């Protein structure tokens, strides 16, 4: 059962095909943290929301966390972070990013649907996340997958205090 395990159950490393390339989906390690920051810098035009220390802290946690890395030929091109939230009995997407050159090819959707499968594998019913109000493209992707807006979070983000939209996918 999930609550007694050290990690979110149901994930095994595997390969998929995206845009004619073989992509390895595996659990991220501490050695990946620098690359995760670099992906965020590329996605957020030079300003990564999370620093390497934040990723190290998340990946080092022994309970209820899972970070996945997507790579082609040992080059990390995307990642997904999940956290089990006991209070709401759901999996929460803490972070997801796909290098801009690999966006709109189905990788982000695949990672989101994989997270949905992990919700079911862990006998939960919801997957949740927050998205910047200005990130209309991501918001549209999440809606297409099945997420619904649950509330607006005023001044949610550190630094610029941008509002967030909280979303939930009932599975």
C-alpha positions, 0 to 999 in steps of 0.5 A, a space after each residue: 500500500 502506498 502510505 507505507 511505502 517510501 516512494 509513490 508506487 506503480 512507476 517503472 522506467 520505460 521508453 516511449 517514442 516521441 517525434 521519431 525519437 526514443 525517450 527514456 522515462 526514468 526516476 530522476 536522481 540527485 545527479 540530474 538536479 543541475 539539468 532540471 534547473 537548466 530546463 527551467 531556465 530554458 522554459 522560463 527565459 533565464 529565470 528558474 523558479 526552483 534552484 538546484 537546492 530545492 530539487 535536491 531537497 525534493 528528490 532526497 525526501 524518502 516519503 511521498 515524492 517522485 521525480 521523473 526525467 525524460 531523456 534522449 541519448 542521455 540528454 534530459 529534455 523534460 521532467 515531472 515532479 509529484 508529491 503525495 498530499 495526505 491531507 487531500 489524498 491526492 497526487 500533486 504535480 509540483 513541477 513539470 517542464 519540457 525544453 521548448 524545442 520538445 514542446 507540442 510533440 506530446 511529451 508533456 501530455 504523456 507525462 501528465 497522463 502517466 501521473 494520472 495512471 500513478 494516481 490510480 495505481 496508488 488508490 487515489 482519485 485526484 491529480 492537482 497542480 497550480 499554473 500561472 495565470 499568464 501561462 495560457 498555453 499550459 492551462 489549455 493543455 491541462 484542460 484538454 487532458 481533463 483538469 478543471 479549475 478549482 480556484 484562483 490563488 491571489 499573489 501565489 508566486 514568489 518574486 512577481 506575486 502573480 496569481 495562480 490557478 489551482 486545477 484538479 483532475 478527477 480520475 
